[in-house]
Amino acid sequence: MRKRTWWLGALLASFALFAAACSDVDEGGGTTADGGGAVAQCAGDTITIAVNPWTGSAVNANVAKVLMEQEMGCTVEFVEIDEFAQFPGLSTGEIDATLEVWPSGHAEDYATYIDGGQGVVDAGELGVIGKIGWYVPTYMVEENPDLATIDGIAANAGLFATAETGDKGQFLSGDPSFVSYDEEIVEALGLDLEVVYAGSEAAILTELETAYEAQAPLLFYFYKPHWAFVDYDLTEVALPAVTEECTALAAEKDSTGYNCDYPADVLYKAVNDGLSESDPAAFAFLSNISYTNAEQEAIAHLIDVDGLSPADAAAQWVAENEAVWSAWLPAA
């Protein structure tokens, strides 16, 4: 995966800016969890955070909002936007931060906006490791172990046929705006499948629940981390290993010929490069956010399964996990 060691220097620089701006920071906030002193307060301008169309993104944004408003006196607003459209907004400052970027689909954006100095900085790893892949319910693999392999899928494509796809098998994808190489994989590997877009993460989950209840065939696009792996027994299909050629194709807008698995993704955060100066406390907090797959999945489960709103789920998690988030708070 891409190493971002340069970010340490940027973060140290941001702390230097923060120290220089201390006279402008309201020290009226609460104390850190270990009693280490006052928490730095936001500068006053509204902080805008991108929310992409999947639950994990909403989890990150709502946890940040609860803590920034509760502990740092910030005003936080959300911008609902797809993951590709957010980079121009980050560049211009219309969006201050996005908290979950999947690098395998954004190599060009990284090169243009971050490495290219177009107004965006890498704010460090989220702590969550992502993995997109092709999945089938495990009950199918128990009946036919070959379905855990791409050769087994190729030989049994008709098993996934629907009224919509006719003689071809259906491959169920998600929101068309998601990072996806499924059409390219199907074409490059000569699979007798048709990619059908469910339209959203929620729609995929509805199809999964329906298939699971009927013990019916289903081949679909999905990703970790996600609470669904707690509630459903799923098997990832072994696609061909990632090659340098596929990595290069993934960096291009035209990824025709991509014929590999999806790589594991070390998820990272990105912010507008002016935030470290305009609001050093907010910049430091957003840079510090880091939690595990299990922690994010637990909050997502509260939303998608238990029925809480993202705001309520984030508030509940914050109330129960001070030992985790207290380390994110910048000292005044």
MIZASE-827370 format. One record per residue (C-alpha): residue number from 0; residue in three letters; chain; x, y, z. Coordinates in Angstrom, 2 decimals. Layout:
# residues N
k = NUM	r = ALA	c = A	X = X	Y = Y	Z = Z;
...
***
This chain:
# residues 332
k = 0	r = MET	c = A	X = 0.00	Y = 0.00	Z = 0.00;
k = 1	r = ARG	c = A	X = 1.04	Y = 3.63	Z = -0.46;
k = 2	r = LYS	c = A	X = 3.18	Y = 4.81	Z = 2.44;
k = 3	r = ARG	c = A	X = 2.49	Y = 8.36	Z = 3.55;
k = 4	r = THR	c = A	X = 5.50	Y = 9.10	Z = 5.74;
k = 5	r = TRP	c = A	X = 5.54	Y = 12.69	Z = 4.47;
k = 6	r = TRP	c = A	X = 2.35	Y = 13.26	Z = 6.40;
k = 7	r = LEU	c = A	X = 4.24	Y = 13.17	Z = 9.70;
k = 8	r = GLY	c = A	X = 6.09	Y = 16.26	Z = 8.68;
k = 9	r = ALA	c = A	X = 2.88	Y = 17.96	Z = 7.63;
k = 10	r = LEU	c = A	X = 1.29	Y = 17.11	Z = 10.94;
k = 11	r = LEU	c = A	X = 4.27	Y = 18.48	Z = 12.87;
k = 12	r = ALA	c = A	X = 3.97	Y = 21.62	Z = 10.83;
k = 13	r = SER	c = A	X = 0.28	Y = 21.84	Z = 11.68;
k = 14	r = PHE	c = A	X = 1.11	Y = 21.63	Z = 15.38;
k = 15	r = ALA	c = A	X = 3.57	Y = 24.46	Z = 14.93;
k = 16	r = LEU	c = A	X = 0.81	Y = 26.52	Z = 13.35;
k = 17	r = PHE	c = A	X = -1.46	Y = 25.52	Z = 16.20;
k = 18	r = ALA	c = A	X = 1.06	Y = 26.74	Z = 18.79;
k = 19	r = ALA	c = A	X = 1.41	Y = 30.04	Z = 16.97;
k = 20	r = ALA	c = A	X = -2.35	Y = 30.48	Z = 16.98;
k = 21	r = CYS	c = A	X = -2.94	Y = 29.61	Z = 20.63;
k = 22	r = SER	c = A	X = -3.80	Y = 33.21	Z = 21.48;
k = 23	r = ASP	c = A	X = -6.78	Y = 32.91	Z = 19.13;
k = 24	r = VAL	c = A	X = -8.03	Y = 29.61	Z = 20.59;
k = 25	r = ASP	c = A	X = -10.77	Y = 29.69	Z = 23.20;
k = 26	r = GLU	c = A	X = -9.52	Y = 27.82	Z = 26.26;
k = 27	r = GLY	c = A	X = -12.97	Y = 27.60	Z = 27.78;
k = 28	r = GLY	c = A	X = -13.50	Y = 23.99	Z = 26.77;
k = 29	r = GLY	c = A	X = -13.55	Y = 20.91	Z = 28.92;
k = 30	r = THR	c = A	X = -10.58	Y = 18.93	Z = 30.11;
k = 31	r = THR	c = A	X = -9.08	Y = 15.89	Z = 28.48;
k = 32	r = ALA	c = A	X = -10.18	Y = 12.50	Z = 29.78;
k = 33	r = ASP	c = A	X = -7.00	Y = 12.04	Z = 31.81;
k = 34	r = GLY	c = A	X = -7.30	Y = 15.49	Z = 33.34;
k = 35	r = GLY	c = A	X = -4.40	Y = 16.73	Z = 31.26;
k = 36	r = GLY	c = A	X = -5.76	Y = 20.22	Z = 30.73;
k = 37	r = ALA	c = A	X = -8.10	Y = 22.26	Z = 28.57;
k = 38	r = VAL	c = A	X = -9.17	Y = 21.05	Z = 25.14;
k = 39	r = ALA	c = A	X = -8.45	Y = 23.39	Z = 22.23;
k = 40	r = GLN	c = A	X = -11.57	Y = 25.03	Z = 20.85;
k = 41	r = CYS	c = A	X = -12.54	Y = 25.62	Z = 17.22;
k = 42	r = ALA	c = A	X = -11.88	Y = 29.01	Z = 15.67;
k = 43	r = GLY	c = A	X = -15.54	Y = 29.76	Z = 14.94;
k = 44	r = ASP	c = A	X = -16.14	Y = 29.07	Z = 11.26;
k = 45	r = THR	c = A	X = -18.42	Y = 26.17	Z = 10.33;
k = 46	r = ILE	c = A	X = -16.52	Y = 22.95	Z = 9.55;
k = 47	r = THR	c = A	X = -17.94	Y = 21.02	Z = 6.59;
k = 48	r = ILE	c = A	X = -17.44	Y = 17.26	Z = 6.41;
k = 49	r = ALA	c = A	X = -18.24	Y = 15.08	Z = 3.40;
k = 50	r = VAL	c = A	X = -20.63	Y = 12.14	Z = 3.82;
k = 51	r = ASN	c = A	X = -20.37	Y = 9.52	Z = 1.08;
k = 52	r = PRO	c = A	X = -23.21	Y = 7.07	Z = 0.32;
k = 53	r = TRP	c = A	X = -22.25	Y = 4.21	Z = 2.64;
k = 54	r = THR	c = A	X = -22.77	Y = 3.72	Z = 6.36;
k = 55	r = GLY	c = A	X = -19.10	Y = 3.76	Z = 7.36;
k = 56	r = SER	c = A	X = -18.72	Y = 7.28	Z = 5.99;
k = 57	r = ALA	c = A	X = -21.76	Y = 8.43	Z = 7.95;
k = 58	r = VAL	c = A	X = -20.32	Y = 6.79	Z = 11.07;
k = 59	r = ASN	c = A	X = -17.04	Y = 8.70	Z = 10.79;
k = 60	r = ALA	c = A	X = -18.68	Y = 12.05	Z = 10.09;
k = 61	r = ASN	c = A	X = -21.23	Y = 11.78	Z = 12.89;
k = 62	r = VAL	c = A	X = -18.67	Y = 10.68	Z = 15.49;
k = 63	r = ALA	c = A	X = -16.52	Y = 13.66	Z = 14.48;
k = 64	r = LYS	c = A	X = -19.50	Y = 16.04	Z = 14.67;
k = 65	r = VAL	c = A	X = -20.58	Y = 14.87	Z = 18.13;
k = 66	r = LEU	c = A	X = -17.10	Y = 15.25	Z = 19.57;
k = 67	r = MET	c = A	X = -16.21	Y = 18.51	Z = 17.82;
k = 68	r = GLU	c = A	X = -19.43	Y = 20.17	Z = 18.96;
k = 69	r = GLN	c = A	X = -19.51	Y = 18.59	Z = 22.43;
k = 70	r = GLU	c = A	X = -15.84	Y = 18.95	Z = 23.36;
k = 71	r = MET	c = A	X = -14.46	Y = 21.70	Z = 21.13;
k = 72	r = GLY	c = A	X = -17.28	Y = 24.20	Z = 20.60;
k = 73	r = CYS	c = A	X = -17.31	Y = 23.68	Z = 16.84;
k = 74	r = THR	c = A	X = -20.19	Y = 24.02	Z = 14.42;
k = 75	r = VAL	c = A	X = -20.17	Y = 21.11	Z = 11.98;
k = 76	r = GLU	c = A	X = -22.25	Y = 20.63	Z = 8.84;
k = 77	r = PHE	c = A	X = -22.36	Y = 17.72	Z = 6.41;
k = 78	r = VAL	c = A	X = -22.16	Y = 17.70	Z = 2.62;
k = 79	r = GLU	c = A	X = -23.69	Y = 14.57	Z = 1.08;
k = 80	r = ILE	c = A	X = -21.58	Y = 13.84	Z = -1.99;
k = 81	r = ASP	c = A	X = -20.10	Y = 10.91	Z = -3.88;
k = 82	r = GLU	c = A	X = -16.48	Y = 9.99	Z = -3.31;
k = 83	r = PHE	c = A	X = -15.17	Y = 11.29	Z = -6.64;
k = 84	r = ALA	c = A	X = -17.00	Y = 14.63	Z = -6.62;
k = 85	r = GLN	c = A	X = -15.68	Y = 15.48	Z = -3.16;
k = 86	r = PHE	c = A	X = -12.09	Y = 16.13	Z = -4.26;
k = 87	r = PRO	c = A	X = -12.83	Y = 19.31	Z = -6.24;
k = 88	r = GLY	c = A	X = -14.83	Y = 20.55	Z = -3.23;
k = 89	r = LEU	c = A	X = -11.91	Y = 19.81	Z = -0.91;
k = 90	r = SER	c = A	X = -9.60	Y = 21.65	Z = -3.30;
k = 91	r = THR	c = A	X = -11.66	Y = 24.84	Z = -3.26;
k = 92	r = GLY	c = A	X = -12.48	Y = 24.73	Z = 0.45;
k = 93	r = GLU	c = A	X = -16.20	Y = 24.18	Z = -0.03;
k = 94	r = ILE	c = A	X = -15.58	Y = 20.96	Z = 1.91;
k = 95	r = ASP	c = A	X = -13.12	Y = 20.97	Z = 4.80;
k = 96	r = ALA	c = A	X = -12.66	Y = 17.24	Z = 5.26;
k = 97	r = THR	c = A	X = -13.54	Y = 13.74	Z = 4.14;
k = 98	r = LEU	c = A	X = -12.85	Y = 10.99	Z = 6.63;
k = 99	r = GLU	c = A	X = -12.77	Y = 7.75	Z = 4.60;
k = 100	r = VAL	c = A	X = -10.95	Y = 7.59	Z = 1.29;
k = 101	r = TRP	c = A	X = -10.40	Y = 4.17	Z = -0.34;
k = 102	r = PRO	c = A	X = -7.02	Y = 4.65	Z = -2.07;
k = 103	r = SER	c = A	X = -7.36	Y = 1.83	Z = -4.62;
k = 104	r = GLY	c = A	X = -9.94	Y = 3.91	Z = -6.48;
k = 105	r = HIS	c = A	X = -8.38	Y = 7.32	Z = -5.99;
k = 106	r = ALA	c = A	X = -4.77	Y = 7.10	Z = -7.15;
k = 107	r = GLU	c = A	X = -5.41	Y = 9.79	Z = -9.75;
k = 108	r = ASP	c = A	X = -7.10	Y = 12.06	Z = -7.20;
k = 109	r = TYR	c = A	X = -4.16	Y = 11.58	Z = -4.83;
k = 110	r = ALA	c = A	X = -1.70	Y = 12.44	Z = -7.57;
k = 111	r = THR	c = A	X = -3.69	Y = 15.48	Z = -8.70;
k = 112	r = TYR	c = A	X = -4.98	Y = 17.03	Z = -5.52;
k = 113	r = ILE	c = A	X = -2.52	Y = 15.91	Z = -2.83;
k = 114	r = ASP	c = A	X = 0.82	Y = 15.19	Z = -4.49;
k = 115	r = GLY	c = A	X = 0.02	Y = 17.83	Z = -7.11;
k = 116	r = GLY	c = A	X = -0.54	Y = 20.56	Z = -4.53;
k = 117	r = GLN	c = A	X = -4.10	Y = 21.35	Z = -5.58;
k = 118	r = GLY	c = A	X = -5.38	Y = 22.39	Z = -2.17;
k = 119	r = VAL	c = A	X = -5.76	Y = 19.01	Z = -0.42;
k = 120	r = VAL	c = A	X = -3.58	Y = 17.30	Z = 2.19;
k = 121	r = ASP	c = A	X = -3.49	Y = 13.73	Z = 3.42;
k = 122	r = ALA	c = A	X = -4.59	Y = 13.87	Z = 7.07;
k = 123	r = GLY	c = A	X = -3.42	Y = 10.40	Z = 7.98;
k = 124	r = GLU	c = A	X = -4.80	Y = 6.90	Z = 8.22;
k = 125	r = LEU	c = A	X = -8.27	Y = 6.29	Z = 9.63;
k = 126	r = GLY	c = A	X = -7.10	Y = 3.07	Z = 11.28;
k = 127	r = VAL	c = A	X = -9.67	Y = 1.04	Z = 9.34;
k = 128	r = ILE	c = A	X = -8.49	Y = -1.45	Z = 6.71;
k = 129	r = GLY	c = A	X = -10.93	Y = -1.83	Z = 3.82;
k = 130	r = LYS	c = A	X = -11.37	Y = -4.63	Z = 1.31;
k = 131	r = ILE	c = A	X = -13.76	Y = -4.64	Z = -1.65;
k = 132	r = GLY	c = A	X = -14.52	Y = -8.03	Z = -3.18;
k = 133	r = TRP	c = A	X = -16.95	Y = -10.47	Z = -4.75;
k = 134	r = TYR	c = A	X = -19.03	Y = -12.45	Z = -2.28;
k = 135	r = VAL	c = A	X = -21.47	Y = -15.34	Z = -2.12;
k = 136	r = PRO	c = A	X = -23.40	Y = -16.63	Z = 0.91;
k = 137	r = THR	c = A	X = -21.41	Y = -19.42	Z = 2.55;
k = 138	r = TYR	c = A	X = -24.34	Y = -21.85	Z = 2.26;
k = 139	r = MET	c = A	X = -23.62	Y = -21.91	Z = -1.49;
k = 140	r = VAL	c = A	X = -19.97	Y = -22.82	Z = -0.92;
k = 141	r = GLU	c = A	X = -20.97	Y = -25.57	Z = 1.48;
k = 142	r = GLU	c = A	X = -22.94	Y = -27.17	Z = -1.37;
k = 143	r = ASN	c = A	X = -20.30	Y = -26.47	Z = -4.03;
k = 144	r = PRO	c = A	X = -16.82	Y = -25.46	Z = -2.78;
k = 145	r = ASP	c = A	X = -15.81	Y = -24.41	Z = -6.32;
k = 146	r = LEU	c = A	X = -17.99	Y = -21.31	Z = -5.92;
k = 147	r = ALA	c = A	X = -15.31	Y = -19.82	Z = -3.68;
k = 148	r = THR	c = A	X = -13.11	Y = -19.49	Z = -6.79;
k = 149	r = ILE	c = A	X = -13.43	Y = -17.47	Z = -9.97;
k = 150	r = ASP	c = A	X = -13.18	Y = -20.67	Z = -12.04;
k = 151	r = GLY	c = A	X = -16.13	Y = -22.07	Z = -10.11;
k = 152	r = ILE	c = A	X = -18.12	Y = -18.91	Z = -10.76;
k = 153	r = ALA	c = A	X = -17.28	Y = -19.08	Z = -14.48;
k = 154	r = ALA	c = A	X = -18.43	Y = -22.70	Z = -14.69;
k = 155	r = ASN	c = A	X = -21.68	Y = -21.99	Z = -12.83;
k = 156	r = ALA	c = A	X = -22.61	Y = -18.51	Z = -14.07;
k = 157	r = GLY	c = A	X = -26.10	Y = -19.66	Z = -15.02;
k = 158	r = LEU	c = A	X = -26.80	Y = -20.42	Z = -11.37;
k = 159	r = PHE	c = A	X = -27.07	Y = -16.66	Z = -10.79;
k = 160	r = ALA	c = A	X = -29.43	Y = -15.93	Z = -13.72;
k = 161	r = THR	c = A	X = -32.50	Y = -13.78	Z = -13.04;
k = 162	r = ALA	c = A	X = -35.50	Y = -12.66	Z = -15.07;
k = 163	r = GLU	c = A	X = -33.61	Y = -9.42	Z = -15.73;
k = 164	r = THR	c = A	X = -30.41	Y = -11.06	Z = -16.98;
k = 165	r = GLY	c = A	X = -31.92	Y = -13.95	Z = -18.96;
k = 166	r = ASP	c = A	X = -29.35	Y = -16.63	Z = -19.80;
k = 167	r = LYS	c = A	X = -26.54	Y = -14.66	Z = -18.19;
k = 168	r = GLY	c = A	X = -25.80	Y = -14.81	Z = -14.50;
k = 169	r = GLN	c = A	X = -26.37	Y = -11.70	Z = -12.44;
k = 170	r = PHE	c = A	X = -23.53	Y = -9.95	Z = -10.66;
k = 171	r = LEU	c = A	X = -25.10	Y = -7.53	Z = -8.19;
k = 172	r = SER	c = A	X = -23.15	Y = -4.32	Z = -7.74;
k = 173	r = GLY	c = A	X = -23.98	Y = -1.31	Z = -5.56;
k = 174	r = ASP	c = A	X = -24.20	Y = 2.42	Z = -6.12;
k = 175	r = PRO	c = A	X = -22.82	Y = 3.31	Z = -9.59;
k = 176	r = SER	c = A	X = -20.66	Y = 5.99	Z = -7.90;
k = 177	r = PHE	c = A	X = -18.76	Y = 3.41	Z = -5.81;
k = 178	r = VAL	c = A	X = -15.19	Y = 2.44	Z = -6.72;
k = 179	r = SER	c = A	X = -15.82	Y = -0.59	Z = -8.92;
k = 180	r = TYR	c = A	X = -14.05	Y = -2.59	Z = -11.63;
k = 181	r = ASP	c = A	X = -16.71	Y = -5.28	Z = -11.91;
k = 182	r = GLU	c = A	X = -17.72	Y = -4.62	Z = -15.52;
k = 183	r = GLU	c = A	X = -14.04	Y = -4.63	Z = -16.50;
k = 184	r = ILE	c = A	X = -13.39	Y = -7.87	Z = -14.60;
k = 185	r = VAL	c = A	X = -16.39	Y = -9.59	Z = -16.20;
k = 186	r = GLU	c = A	X = -15.28	Y = -8.53	Z = -19.68;
k = 187	r = ALA	c = A	X = -11.56	Y = -9.23	Z = -19.21;
k = 188	r = LEU	c = A	X = -12.17	Y = -12.71	Z = -17.78;
k = 189	r = GLY	c = A	X = -14.86	Y = -13.56	Z = -20.34;
k = 190	r = LEU	c = A	X = -17.46	Y = -14.34	Z = -17.69;
k = 191	r = ASP	c = A	X = -21.06	Y = -15.03	Z = -18.70;
k = 192	r = LEU	c = A	X = -22.32	Y = -12.48	Z = -16.19;
k = 193	r = GLU	c = A	X = -24.22	Y = -9.22	Z = -16.41;
k = 194	r = VAL	c = A	X = -23.49	Y = -6.48	Z = -13.88;
k = 195	r = VAL	c = A	X = -26.71	Y = -5.12	Z = -12.36;
k = 196	r = TYR	c = A	X = -26.57	Y = -2.09	Z = -10.06;
k = 197	r = ALA	c = A	X = -28.69	Y = -2.34	Z = -6.93;
k = 198	r = GLY	c = A	X = -28.36	Y = 1.42	Z = -6.51;
k = 199	r = SER	c = A	X = -27.19	Y = 1.65	Z = -2.91;
k = 200	r = GLU	c = A	X = -25.64	Y = -0.20	Z = -0.01;
k = 201	r = ALA	c = A	X = -29.11	Y = -0.56	Z = 1.53;
k = 202	r = ALA	c = A	X = -30.42	Y = -2.18	Z = -1.66;
k = 203	r = ILE	c = A	X = -27.59	Y = -4.74	Z = -1.64;
k = 204	r = LEU	c = A	X = -28.44	Y = -5.61	Z = 1.95;
k = 205	r = THR	c = A	X = -32.11	Y = -6.04	Z = 1.07;
k = 206	r = GLU	c = A	X = -31.17	Y = -8.46	Z = -1.72;
k = 207	r = LEU	c = A	X = -28.84	Y = -10.31	Z = 0.65;
k = 208	r = GLU	c = A	X = -31.53	Y = -10.67	Z = 3.31;
k = 209	r = THR	c = A	X = -34.03	Y = -11.95	Z = 0.73;
k = 210	r = ALA	c = A	X = -31.54	Y = -14.46	Z = -0.68;
k = 211	r = TYR	c = A	X = -30.49	Y = -15.62	Z = 2.77;
k = 212	r = GLU	c = A	X = -34.08	Y = -16.27	Z = 3.88;
k = 213	r = ALA	c = A	X = -34.70	Y = -18.36	Z = 0.75;
k = 214	r = GLN	c = A	X = -31.17	Y = -19.90	Z = 0.71;
k = 215	r = ALA	c = A	X = -31.06	Y = -18.66	Z = -2.89;
k = 216	r = PRO	c = A	X = -28.01	Y = -17.97	Z = -5.10;
k = 217	r = LEU	c = A	X = -26.47	Y = -14.50	Z = -4.94;
k = 218	r = LEU	c = A	X = -23.17	Y = -13.13	Z = -6.27;
k = 219	r = PHE	c = A	X = -22.51	Y = -9.55	Z = -5.23;
k = 220	r = TYR	c = A	X = -20.11	Y = -6.67	Z = -4.67;
k = 221	r = PHE	c = A	X = -19.39	Y = -5.95	Z = -1.02;
k = 222	r = TYR	c = A	X = -16.69	Y = -4.68	Z = 1.31;
k = 223	r = LYS	c = A	X = -15.17	Y = -4.83	Z = 4.73;
k = 224	r = PRO	c = A	X = -15.50	Y = -3.43	Z = 7.31;
k = 225	r = HIS	c = A	X = -19.25	Y = -3.96	Z = 7.58;
k = 226	r = TRP	c = A	X = -21.59	Y = -5.20	Z = 10.28;
k = 227	r = ALA	c = A	X = -23.16	Y = -7.65	Z = 7.76;
k = 228	r = PHE	c = A	X = -20.27	Y = -10.06	Z = 8.37;
k = 229	r = VAL	c = A	X = -21.56	Y = -10.44	Z = 11.93;
k = 230	r = ASP	c = A	X = -25.15	Y = -11.19	Z = 10.87;
k = 231	r = TYR	c = A	X = -24.45	Y = -13.21	Z = 7.70;
k = 232	r = ASP	c = A	X = -21.93	Y = -15.94	Z = 6.89;
k = 233	r = LEU	c = A	X = -20.33	Y = -14.76	Z = 3.64;
k = 234	r = THR	c = A	X = -17.45	Y = -16.12	Z = 1.55;
k = 235	r = GLU	c = A	X = -15.21	Y = -13.93	Z = -0.59;
k = 236	r = VAL	c = A	X = -14.63	Y = -15.29	Z = -4.09;
k = 237	r = ALA	c = A	X = -10.92	Y = -15.70	Z = -4.88;
k = 238	r = LEU	c = A	X = -10.31	Y = -13.40	Z = -7.86;
k = 239	r = PRO	c = A	X = -6.95	Y = -13.33	Z = -9.68;
k = 240	r = ALA	c = A	X = -4.15	Y = -11.76	Z = -7.62;
k = 241	r = VAL	c = A	X = -3.50	Y = -8.04	Z = -7.99;
k = 242	r = THR	c = A	X = -0.71	Y = -7.30	Z = -10.48;
k = 243	r = GLU	c = A	X = 1.34	Y = -4.21	Z = -11.25;
k = 244	r = GLU	c = A	X = -0.62	Y = -3.89	Z = -14.49;
k = 245	r = CYS	c = A	X = -3.94	Y = -3.86	Z = -12.62;
k = 246	r = THR	c = A	X = -2.56	Y = -1.33	Z = -10.13;
k = 247	r = ALA	c = A	X = -1.60	Y = 0.92	Z = -13.04;
k = 248	r = LEU	c = A	X = -5.03	Y = 0.50	Z = -14.63;
k = 249	r = ALA	c = A	X = -6.72	Y = 1.38	Z = -11.35;
k = 250	r = ALA	c = A	X = -4.87	Y = 4.69	Z = -11.39;
k = 251	r = GLU	c = A	X = -6.47	Y = 5.59	Z = -14.73;
k = 252	r = LYS	c = A	X = -10.00	Y = 6.75	Z = -15.39;
k = 253	r = ASP	c = A	X = -10.20	Y = 4.15	Z = -18.17;
k = 254	r = SER	c = A	X = -9.53	Y = 0.84	Z = -16.44;
k = 255	r = THR	c = A	X = -10.50	Y = -1.34	Z = -19.41;
k = 256	r = GLY	c = A	X = -8.64	Y = -4.64	Z = -19.10;
k = 257	r = TYR	c = A	X = -8.64	Y = -4.74	Z = -15.29;
k = 258	r = ASN	c = A	X = -8.75	Y = -8.47	Z = -14.50;
k = 259	r = CYS	c = A	X = -7.64	Y = -8.73	Z = -10.85;
k = 260	r = ASP	c = A	X = -8.92	Y = -8.77	Z = -7.33;
k = 261	r = TYR	c = A	X = -9.41	Y = -5.54	Z = -5.41;
k = 262	r = PRO	c = A	X = -6.41	Y = -4.70	Z = -3.20;
k = 263	r = ALA	c = A	X = -6.67	Y = -4.20	Z = 0.54;
k = 264	r = ASP	c = A	X = -7.13	Y = -0.50	Z = 1.29;
k = 265	r = VAL	c = A	X = -5.51	Y = 1.41	Z = 4.15;
k = 266	r = LEU	c = A	X = -8.23	Y = 4.05	Z = 4.45;
k = 267	r = TYR	c = A	X = -7.14	Y = 7.64	Z = 4.95;
k = 268	r = LYS	c = A	X = -8.57	Y = 11.09	Z = 5.62;
k = 269	r = ALA	c = A	X = -8.15	Y = 14.19	Z = 3.44;
k = 270	r = VAL	c = A	X = -8.65	Y = 17.85	Z = 4.32;
k = 271	r = ASN	c = A	X = -8.44	Y = 21.22	Z = 2.64;
k = 272	r = ASP	c = A	X = -4.91	Y = 22.54	Z = 2.99;
k = 273	r = GLY	c = A	X = -6.06	Y = 25.83	Z = 4.49;
k = 274	r = LEU	c = A	X = -7.67	Y = 24.24	Z = 7.54;
k = 275	r = SER	c = A	X = -4.42	Y = 23.86	Z = 9.50;
k = 276	r = GLU	c = A	X = -4.08	Y = 27.66	Z = 9.50;
k = 277	r = SER	c = A	X = -7.73	Y = 28.76	Z = 9.66;
k = 278	r = ASP	c = A	X = -8.69	Y = 26.29	Z = 12.38;
k = 279	r = PRO	c = A	X = -5.67	Y = 24.47	Z = 13.82;
k = 280	r = ALA	c = A	X = -7.73	Y = 22.79	Z = 16.57;
k = 281	r = ALA	c = A	X = -10.15	Y = 21.27	Z = 14.05;
k = 282	r = PHE	c = A	X = -7.25	Y = 20.21	Z = 11.82;
k = 283	r = ALA	c = A	X = -5.47	Y = 18.51	Z = 14.71;
k = 284	r = PHE	c = A	X = -8.63	Y = 16.68	Z = 15.83;
k = 285	r = LEU	c = A	X = -9.48	Y = 15.39	Z = 12.34;
k = 286	r = SER	c = A	X = -5.88	Y = 14.27	Z = 11.86;
k = 287	r = ASN	c = A	X = -5.98	Y = 12.39	Z = 15.17;
k = 288	r = ILE	c = A	X = -9.16	Y = 10.35	Z = 14.51;
k = 289	r = SER	c = A	X = -8.23	Y = 6.67	Z = 14.40;
k = 290	r = TYR	c = A	X = -10.20	Y = 3.59	Z = 15.33;
k = 291	r = THR	c = A	X = -10.49	Y = -0.08	Z = 14.41;
k = 292	r = ASN	c = A	X = -12.66	Y = -2.02	Z = 11.98;
k = 293	r = ALA	c = A	X = -14.54	Y = -3.52	Z = 14.92;
k = 294	r = GLU	c = A	X = -15.25	Y = -0.12	Z = 16.44;
k = 295	r = GLN	c = A	X = -16.62	Y = 1.27	Z = 13.18;
k = 296	r = GLU	c = A	X = -18.66	Y = -1.89	Z = 12.57;
k = 297	r = ALA	c = A	X = -20.22	Y = -1.64	Z = 16.03;
k = 298	r = ILE	c = A	X = -21.51	Y = 1.87	Z = 15.31;
k = 299	r = ALA	c = A	X = -22.74	Y = 0.87	Z = 11.85;
k = 300	r = HIS	c = A	X = -24.65	Y = -2.04	Z = 13.42;
k = 301	r = LEU	c = A	X = -26.47	Y = 0.42	Z = 15.68;
k = 302	r = ILE	c = A	X = -27.59	Y = 2.30	Z = 12.54;
k = 303	r = ASP	c = A	X = -28.42	Y = -0.43	Z = 10.02;
k = 304	r = VAL	c = A	X = -29.65	Y = -3.16	Z = 12.35;
k = 305	r = ASP	c = A	X = -30.78	Y = -1.50	Z = 15.57;
k = 306	r = GLY	c = A	X = -32.41	Y = 1.39	Z = 13.73;
k = 307	r = LEU	c = A	X = -30.70	Y = 4.33	Z = 15.39;
k = 308	r = SER	c = A	X = -30.04	Y = 7.48	Z = 13.39;
k = 309	r = PRO	c = A	X = -26.36	Y = 8.09	Z = 12.58;
k = 310	r = ALA	c = A	X = -26.38	Y = 10.99	Z = 15.04;
k = 311	r = ASP	c = A	X = -27.85	Y = 8.90	Z = 17.87;
k = 312	r = ALA	c = A	X = -25.56	Y = 5.95	Z = 17.15;
k = 313	r = ALA	c = A	X = -22.51	Y = 8.23	Z = 17.23;
k = 314	r = ALA	c = A	X = -23.69	Y = 9.84	Z = 20.48;
k = 315	r = GLN	c = A	X = -24.17	Y = 6.42	Z = 22.11;
k = 316	r = TRP	c = A	X = -20.72	Y = 5.24	Z = 21.03;
k = 317	r = VAL	c = A	X = -19.11	Y = 8.47	Z = 22.24;
k = 318	r = ALA	c = A	X = -20.82	Y = 8.12	Z = 25.64;
k = 319	r = GLU	c = A	X = -19.46	Y = 4.57	Z = 26.03;
k = 320	r = ASN	c = A	X = -15.95	Y = 4.93	Z = 24.57;
k = 321	r = GLU	c = A	X = -14.21	Y = 7.93	Z = 26.11;
k = 322	r = ALA	c = A	X = -11.03	Y = 5.89	Z = 26.50;
k = 323	r = VAL	c = A	X = -10.81	Y = 5.72	Z = 22.69;
k = 324	r = TRP	c = A	X = -11.68	Y = 9.25	Z = 21.64;
k = 325	r = SER	c = A	X = -10.05	Y = 11.20	Z = 24.44;
k = 326	r = ALA	c = A	X = -6.71	Y = 10.72	Z = 22.68;
k = 327	r = TRP	c = A	X = -8.05	Y = 12.52	Z = 19.60;
k = 328	r = LEU	c = A	X = -8.68	Y = 15.80	Z = 21.43;
k = 329	r = PRO	c = A	X = -6.01	Y = 18.50	Z = 20.93;
k = 330	r = ALA	c = A	X = -4.81	Y = 20.26	Z = 24.05;
k = 331	r = ALA	c = A	X = -5.17	Y = 24.02	Z = 24.31;
***
